[in-house]
Amino acid sequence: MLDSAEQERVSAEAWLAALAGAGTDPEALATLFFEDSYWRDVVGLGWDIRTLTGREEITQALAEGITSQGLQS
């Protein structure tokens, strides 16, 4: 049995792998967030610091940012 820290690490790695695998597909990205999620973007998708609110806003910004910044896993 994994201890809680190990479980958290495994869960985080699985989520990050799913994020990388989703690419710019809005439907795949949407499965990774709750409807009332928040995403704090600190110079990751552009040159600003912003907070995105809600699944739709997050998935749209990620899809556009990944494309415009040429990000890849």
Secondary structure as UniProt FT lines:
FT   HELIX           4..22
FT   TURN            23..24
FT   HELIX           26..30
FT   TURN            31..32
FT   TURN            35..36
FT   STRAND          38..42
FT   STRAND          49..53
FT   HELIX           55..69
//
